[in-house]
Amino acid sequence: MRITILTVGSHGDVQPYVALGVGLRAAGHDVRLATHEPFRSFVSSHGLEFAPLGADPKQVIAGRQGQAWLESGDSLVRFISRFLRLFRPLLEQNLADTSQACIGSEAIVYAPLAFAGYHIAEALGVPSYQASLQPATPTREFPIFPLAGKRRWGGTYNRLTYTLYEQVTWQALRPVVNRWRTETLGLPATPMMRPFREFRARRVPQLYGFSAAVVPKPRDWPDWHHITGYWFLDRPAEWQPPAAIVDFLGAGPPPVYIGFGSMIAKDPAELFDVALEAIHRTGQRGVLSTGWMGADHTDLPDDVFGIESIPHDWLFPRMAAVVHHGGAGTTAAGLRAGVPSILTPFFADQPFWAHRIEALRVGPPPVPQKRITAERLARAIQTATGDDAMRARAESLGERIRAEDGVRAAVELLVPRG
């Protein structure tokens, strides 16, 4: 079967879908993965066909509107309005690129932000599957992810937050999407209130790439929505760590990792200084990674090692604790490593994962980016590295996650045997 996978976003949004594509390819299928041009070599290096989609996410986030989106915090209204301001001008090109990427597909798997895959599958008459890294199915058990951890108003309120998110987003995008449906796909326009109702009425299978040990399946989710376990893509067998970091790790006790992934801070130098000061206050050793932040790794103290990037599945198990922004992929890697996690969420689904870490008691309360100081971060690090019960819970959860095979479960749901 020829399967096209669609995803957009940062490296952490792409890597799990590459893992899924590798699993489907191992099961004998031809797999094309469509995402942003900067990930071409990453996708191709894993034996998957690549197709380009949309703009470079690094450039988008670095822009004025992208920075405003990062500063949305846990406000649902700000998150939606700033997302729409950012995404709407890019939508037409994204729809055109996605249409091209799906030519010849016999099945389409798409991330929520690559929702065009659902419409293209309808036009092609092929099956489609939404595959998500964060919970998006309405439930009474918790609100939509930007509102995680906020004041509890009950089950009715929780479900309504999903309706608000869906309808506000759809009404803003509907004119562009409907024009594309009619002029490019040859489909009728979708009525004002229909798309999400239709999606659920058709019982389109939905796969969730996280562990039920981290987010148990809500009791009011339908049977065709599946939590498979995480979709991990481990480092190549031939990969070897740089000798310098091996020497650093061997020269003392396990350090604390601090990194903020693809998040581009408004003031990278200030955030870098906060991280260094927090490490100094706790007396810990540190491994500092900045991803896209662009901070200078030179002239660091002897007890801090700076690195641009390194596979998390190798590094995290060697840490005393991990401090990060709370992206779905980095959160998964920290949990699997079995060490306490300290989350410093910026926006989007990051507050949700921060809330889950705290609720599972495998990390201290989060330190949101808007309120981060060296003192607050140091207190969180001291808690994570000094609480033996927290460490034991993190180790136990890591064992459960490592025993799962989310890619295999997802592949069997997408293409059942026999």
N, C-alpha and C positions, 0 to 999 in steps of 0.2 A: 504494500500500500504506500502511496505517496502522501506524506503527511507534512503540512506546513505549520510551524510554530511561530507565533507572533508575540513579541514582547518589546517594551520600550522602557527607558529609564537609565539608571546607573549600572555599574558593573554588578552590584548586588542584585539588581532586578533581572539581569541577563543570565548570570551564571547558573541559577537553578534550572532554567529552561534549557540551557546547554546540557546539563546533566540529564534532563528528561529526554532530550533529543538523542543523546548517546545511548540511553537505555532502549529507546525505540529502534535505533539503528542496529543495536546488538540483537534485537528481536527479529531482524530481517526486513525492516522497512526503509524506504528512501525518505530521508528527512531533510527538509529545508528550514533554516531558522532565519527569520526576518527581524532585523533590529537595526540600530544605528551604525553608520559607516565605521566609526572608531573601533567597533568590536569585530570587524571582518576577520582579522587574522586570528583572534581568539576563537571565534566560531569555527573557522576553517581548520584550525589546528586540531580540532577534535573530530574531524572527519565528516562534518556536516556541511551541506550546501548553504551558502550565505546569500541573502537578499537584503538590500539597503532599505531602511525606513527613516524618513523624517530627518530632523535636525540633530546636531551634536548636543547631547544633554549637558555636557560640561559648559558649553557656550551659553546655552539657554539659562542654566542656573546662575551663571556668573553675571548675567545681565541684570538690569535694574528691577524688572518685574520678577525675575527668578529669585533675586534676593528678598523681595517683598514676600514672595510665597514662602521662602524659608522662615520668615519671621512671623508666619501665621500663628505659630504656637498651637494651643489646643482649642482655638476658636473655630467652630464649624463654619460660621458665616464668612469669616476672613479667609479660611482655607478654600472654600468653594469659589468665592468671588475672585480671589487672586489667581487660583488655578485656571479659571475660565479666561481671565485677562491674558494669561500666559499661553494657554493652549489653543484658544480660538483662532488666532492668526496662523497657526501651524497646521490646523486641521485639514484644510483642503489638500495640501501636499501630502500629508500623512495618509489620507484616504486614497489618493492616487497611487502612492507607493505601495500601499497594502494590496490594492487591486492587482497591481503588477506582480507582486510577490506570490500571490495565491493562484496564479494561472497553472492549471494542470493538477491542482490539489484534489485528493480523494478524501481527505479529512483535514480539518483545521482545528488547532489548539491555540487558544489566545489568552493573553493576560487581560485583566479588566480594562486597562488603558488602551489596549489594542482591540477595542470592541468592534471595530470594522470587520473583524473576522467572522462574527456572527452573521452579519448582513451578507457578506460574500458567500458564506456557506449556504445561505438561503438561496442566493442567485444560482449557485452551482448545483444545488440539490445534493449536497454532501453533508455528512455529519459534522457537527462542531462541538467543542468542549471548552468551557471556560476553566482556566487553570489559574489559581490565585495563590499568592504567598501570604495573604492576610484575610481574615474572615470578612465577607461582604454580604452574606445571606442574612436577610432580616431575622431577628430573634428578639424574644422578650428578655433574654438573659443578660445582654449587655448592649450598650449603644454603639453607633457607628464609630470607627476607630479613632478619629480625632478627639472624641469626647471621652475616651477611656479614662477611668479614675476620677472623673468629676462627680459632683453630687448625684446621688441616686434618687431617681424620681419614679422608678417602677417599670413594670413590663410594657405597659402601653406606650409610655414615653420612649422607651428603648426602641421599639419597633418603628415609631414615628420618625425617629432620627434617620432611619434608612430611607423612608419615603421622601423626607425633605431633601436629603442628599441626592437621591436619584432624580427627583422631579426638577429641582433647580438646575442640576447639571444638564438634563435632557432638554429642558425648554430653551436653554441658552444655545445648545448645539443643534437642535432640531432642524432649523432652516438649512444649514449647510449639509447635514446628513441626509435629509430628505431630497435635496437637489441632486446629491450624488447617487442616491438610490434610484431615482427616476431617470437621470441622464446617463449614468454610467452602467448601473447594474440592471436597468430595465425592470425595476420592481416598483410597486406602488408606494407612495409616501406613507409613512407610519403616522397614525393619528396621535393627537396630543398626549393622551394618557396611556397609550398601549404598550410601548416596547418592553417594559419590565414585566407587565402582566402576561404578555405573550411569551416572553422568555420562560417564565415559570409554568405557564400552561402547557408548553411544549415539553416540559420536563427535560430541558437541556442538561446533560450531566455536568456537574461542577466538581472539580478536583481541588483540594486544598493541600498545598505543599508544606505542611507543618505537622507537628506531632500532637496526637490526642493527649499525651502526657503533659503537654504545655497548654493547649486549649482543648478541653474535652468537647466532644460534639454536642451542641445545644439540643435539648430534647425536642424543640419545635422545628428543627431542620428536616427537610424531606429526605426520603431514603436515597434519592439519586444525587445527593450532595455528600461527597466522600472526603474524609481526612485520611491522607495516605501515609503520612510521615514526611520528613524533610527530603528534599531533592538535593543531595550533596554531590558535588563534583570535586573529587580529591585530586591532589597534585599528581603529575605524571610519576610513574615508578622510577624513572631515571633522574628526577629532580634532586639536586643536592643543595643544602643551605649554604649561604656564604660563610666562609671560615671565620670571618670576624664576629658574626653573631654567635656562632658555636663557641668560640673562645669566651665571649662575654658571658654567655649563660653558664659556662663551666667555672667561671671565676667567683661565683657567689651564690646566694640563695635565689630561688625563683623571683623574678621581677614582676612588676605590674605593667601590663600593656595599656597604653592610652592611644587611641586613634579615632578619628571621626569620619572615616570612609570618604564618600563622595561629597560630603557636605562642605561647601565653600563658605567659611565664616566671613562675616562682615569685616572683622579685624583679625586676620589670622595670627598676627604677631602677638596680640593681646591674649588670644586663646592659648597660643603656644607657651607664653609666659605663665599663665594660670596652671597649665599642666606641669610645667617644670617646678613651680613653687609648691604645688600640692605633693609631688613626689618628694621634694626636699623636706617638707614639714612632717611627713610620715616616716622618714628614715628608710624608705623602701628604695630598691633599685627599680629602674624603669626601662621599658622599650617604647619609644615614641614614634608613631607613624602618622603622617598627615594627609596621605592620599592626594586629593585635589587642592588642599589648603595652600600649598606653595610656601610653607614656612621653611626657614633655613635650618638644615640639620648640622651645620658646622658649629664648632666651639661649644659642644655640650660637655657637662661635667662627666667625670669618669664613671659615675654610677648610672648614667643614662645612655642608652644606645639608640641612635636615630636610624630609621630605615624608611625608604619610600614605600615599598610594598613587599609582602611575603605571604605565602600560603597560610591561611589561618588554621587549617587542619594540622599543620606541623607546629606552628608557634603556640597556639592557645593552650594546649595541654601542658606546656612547659612554664606557664605563668602562675603567679600566686592569685591573680584576679585580672579581669579584663574590663577596661573602661572604654565605652564606645557610644555612638550616637543612637543606636537602637534600630538600625535598618534590619529588615527581616533576615537577610543572609548572614550578617554579622552576629545577630542575636542567636541564630541557629548554631553557628560555629562555636560561640561561647558556651551555650548550653551543652552541646555534644562534648566539649572538652572536659566538662565536669568541674569547672572552677567557678567561683562566685563572679557575678556580672554586676557592673555599675553602669547604669544607662543615663546618658545626658541628651535626652530627645530634643530635636529641633521642631519637627512638625509631622504631618501625615500620619502614618501608622506607627511612628516611633513612640508616641505616648502610650499606645496600646501595649506594645511589647514591654515598655518600662513598667506598666501596671502589672503585667503578668509576672515579670521577674520578682517584683515586690510581693505579689499575692502568693507565689510559690515559695517565698522565703529563701530564694537562692541568690539574693542580692539585696542591698539596702534600698531605701526609698530613692527614687530617681533624683538627679540634679539637673533640672531643665536648663537648656542653654541660656535662656533669658535671665536666669538667676544664678548662673555658675560663678563661683569665686574660688580662689585657692583654698580658703578655709572650709567651704562646704564640700569641695571635692576631696580634700584631705580627710575630713571626718568620714565620708563614705568609704574611702580606701581603708581607713583604719578599721571600720566595721567589717568590711569584706575580708580583710586579711587576718582579723583577730577573732572572728566568731567561728569556733570549731563546729558548732551545730549547723551553721549555714554552709560551711564547706562540705560537711557530710551529706546534706540534702542535695547540694550541687553535684557531688560525685554520684549519688544514687540516680538522680535525674539523667545525668550524662550516660550512665550505663543503660538505662531504658531506651534512650534515643539511639545509642550506638547499636542496640539490638534490632532496630527497625530497618527496613529497606523500602524507603518511600518511593524511590524510582521504580523498583520492581512492582510495587502495589499499583502505582499509577499506570504503568505500561499494561498491566493485566486488566485494568478497568477500561483503558482506551481501546485495547485490542484483545478481548477475551480469548482464551485458548479454546480450540475446538469449535 
